Amino acid sequence: MSAPYLISKSIDPIFAMSVGLAAAYVRINREEKEKGKTTQQSVDSLRLRLPMALDAIKSTKLW
């Protein structure tokens, strides 16, 4: 019985993160389209903001 538990224990967090990221992507894309932006403009905006967000996370010393 330990083998299915190990599989579930390792895959569940990956599944949860992928569902969360997909939900965030859908919501952000929908909100950006409501503002009249294209998907490419949304991606460009994300590329600008991602380094700032990662720096903020690193500064909290959780890493």
C-alpha positions in Angstrom: 0.0 0.0 0.0 2.9 2.4 0.3 3.6 2.6 -3.4 0.3 4.3 -4.3 0.7 6.7 -1.4 4.2 7.7 -2.6 2.9 8.3 -6.1 0.0 10.4 -4.8 2.2 12.2 -2.3 4.6 13.3 -5.1 2.0 14.0 -7.8 -0.7 15.8 -5.8 1.4 19.0 -5.1 2.4 19.1 -8.8 -1.2 18.7 -9.9 -2.3 21.4 -7.4 0.3 23.9 -8.6 -0.6 23.2 -12.3 -4.3 23.8 -11.6 -3.6 27.0 -9.6 -1.3 28.3 -12.4 -3.9 27.5 -15.1 -6.6 29.2 -13.1 -4.5 32.3 -12.6 -3.6 32.4 -16.3 -7.2 32.2 -17.3 -8.3 34.9 -14.9 -5.5 37.3 -15.9 -6.1 36.7 -19.6 -9.8 37.3 -19.2 -9.3 40.5 -17.2 -6.7 41.8 -19.7 -9.0 41.1 -22.6 -11.8 43.1 -20.9 -9.3 46.0 -20.7 -8.8 45.7 -24.5 -5.4 44.2 -24.5 -4.2 41.3 -26.7 -2.7 38.1 -25.3 0.7 39.2 -26.5 0.4 42.4 -24.6 -0.5 40.5 -21.5 2.5 38.2 -21.9 4.8 41.2 -22.3 3.4 42.7 -19.1 3.9 39.5 -17.3 7.6 39.4 -18.5 8.1 42.8 -17.0 6.4 42.0 -13.7 7.7 38.5 -13.0 11.3 39.6 -12.0 9.8 42.1 -9.6 7.6 39.5 -8.0 10.4 37.0 -7.7 12.6 39.6 -6.1 9.9 40.4 -3.6 9.5 36.8 -2.7 13.3 36.4 -2.3 13.5 39.4 0.0 11.1 37.8 2.4 13.8 35.2 3.1 11.5 32.2 2.6 13.9 30.7 0.2 
